[in-house]
Each structure stands twice: as structure tokens, then as C-alpha cells.
Amino acid sequence: MKVNVALIQMSCSMDIKLNINKAVAMVEEAATRGANIVCLQELYASRYFPQTVNVKHYQLAHPLDGEPVETMRWLAADKKLVMVVPVYEYAKPGIYFNTAVVVDADGSIAGKFRKVHIPEGPQYLEKYYFTPGNLGYPVFKTAYATIGVGICWDEWFPEVARILSLKGAQIIFYPSAIGSEPDRPGYSSQGAWETVIKSHGIANGLFVAAVNRVGVEDDMTFYGGSFISNPFGEILARGGSEDQVVAAELDLNQIEEFRNLLQFHRDRRPETYHEILKLIVE
């Protein structure tokens, strides 16, 4: 079985409406190119606001029936797309999540994932804005494939990919907002970022698709580089540093082919892994 996947990497303005309209136009382009599943970048409707601590930024959050999701639900139904829509979720007063809503090809909501691992570092001040996710690591059986989602910092943790693979995910999507590191000028994490995510696909015998924003926002430069790789670790498509639809055709039969070659799931020994549940291992 084959499925066409597209990633929407774009620069964002201060205007939420303009960002949504820009994303719509790029999703429509992806649809004309034959996409079945489209993933937007982390916090697609706004600039990356966690660079500073500012109570006014809480006003950027929307309930899940707000415009950032509802617009994409309509578009998904119109174009018969499965979509991963990452937004700043207003859950209740004082409770906000970094969330990805999975929309099925009929426009219905298949479910949602809330970012679990929340970073805190220079200009990545996310603990001020996001409550850690409380939904675990769900997978979503959509019209075209069974998919899982990890959001940005989640993509660095191998446990996330392992759980999603064991639950049946064929593709893991990683919407991201990653760029310059202000405490280490001149360093780019792009190579490490691509390597670790690609390795999750190899270790779990599935496809991975990571989408990252581009452009300069305040003091940060986002490097883009969105990519899609197969279970063998081969890059099927890679973006540059500009607004771009990054697309590839995925042959899902490669999952079984790879897993029959390298039996990582068969040879797991979970009864020996109890130490990993400890915060510190002596």
C-alpha cells in the first residue's frame, strides 16, 4: 500500500489570520500534488512565542473548536486529506497545552496528542506556557494509515517512538520549531536533529516525517530542513530553509520488509528494562 505525505514548512508573521491563510494555500498546493496526509509545523498559527516570558502570550491559545483547527477540518473534508494540525490549546483557565489535532479525511477529529516533554532553556521557555501532556502516546487509525505524533522535544526521546511503534503506528509525524541556540552561537543542531529522528525510524521499522518552521523570529533563526525517511533510514524528501511543501510517496509494505530483515521487536526484552523507569540509575 502506498500513501503520499506532505509537510508544510513556513515562516510565520504576528498575524494569526495571515498564518492560517498561508497554511491553507500551501495545503491546497500539497493536495494538487496528490497528498493524502498533510502535517503542519508546531504552533503553525503563530510565531514561536516561548522565546520570552510574557503573560499576554496566553491570549494566543485557542479552544479546539477555534479557527486554527476548524479551518483545517473544513479543508481536510474538502480535499479528502488526513491532517496533523498543531496548535496552542486553551483547555481551561490557566491550563494550556501544546497539542496536535489529527483530522481524518472526512473532516472529523480522529483524536489529539498533547506534547509530553516540555523543554526549558534559553529562548525555549516552554514550561511557562505548556502543561505537560496527559493523554499518553495514542495512535490514530486514519483513512490512509495508522499514525502517531510527537511534538518537537518529544522527538528526541526514543521511548516515544518505541511506544508508538508497538501500538501499531506506520508513520510518526514530528511537528517542530527548532533553530538557533542562543547559548551556543554558531552551532546548528540540524544534523543531530535529523540523525536522531531518522534513527527512530530504523530502530522501530517505520516511516518518520519531521516538519520544521523557517525564517527569523525575534532573535531566533529556524532552519527548516523538514524531511521524510523510510524504515531503512533513507531520506525520501528533504526541505531547504524557505517556505516549502516537502512531499514523498511512502510504500507501507517496506515496514514488514524491514522488520522481517531486522527483528528488533521480536528480540526486545522488556522484562530487563525496569531500571529505565527510575529517574536516576545507580
HELIX and SHEET records of a PDB file:
HELIX    1   1 ILE A   16  THR A   32  1                                  17    
HELIX    2   2 PHE A   49  GLN A   51  5                                   3    
HELIX    3   3 VAL A   55  LEU A   60  5                                   6    
HELIX    4   4 GLU A   67  LYS A   79  1                                  13    
HELIX    5   5 GLU A  126  TYR A  128  5                                   3    
HELIX    6   6 CYS A  152  TRP A  156  5                                   5    
HELIX    7   7 PRO A  158  LEU A  166  1                                   9    
HELIX    8   8 GLN A  190  ASN A  204  1                                  15    
HELIX    9   9 ASN A  253  LEU A  261  1                                   9    
HELIX   10  10 PRO A  270  THR A  272  5                                   3    
HELIX   11  11 HIS A  274  LEU A  277  5                                   4    
SHEET    1   A 6 ILE A 109  ARG A 114  0                                        
SHEET    2   A 6 ILE A  95  VAL A 103 -1                                        
SHEET    3   A 6 VAL A  82  LYS A  92 -1                                        
SHEET    4   A 6 ILE A  37  LEU A  40  1                                        
SHEET    5   A 6 LYS A   2  GLN A   9  1                                        
SHEET    6   A 6 GLN A 244  ASP A 251 -1                                        
SHEET    1   B 2 GLU A 120  GLY A 121  0                                        
SHEET    2   B 2 TYR A 124  LEU A 125 -1                                        
SHEET    1   C 6 VAL A 139  LYS A 141  0                                        
SHEET    2   C 6 THR A 146  VAL A 149 -1                                        
SHEET    3   C 6 ILE A 171  SER A 176  1                                        
SHEET    4   C 6 PHE A 207  ASN A 212  1                                        
SHEET    5   C 6 PHE A 227  SER A 229 -1                                        
SHEET    6   C 6 ILE A 235  ARG A 238 -1                                        
SHEET    1   D 2 VAL A 214  GLU A 217  0                                        
SHEET    2   D 2 MET A 220  TYR A 223 -1                                        
END                                                                             
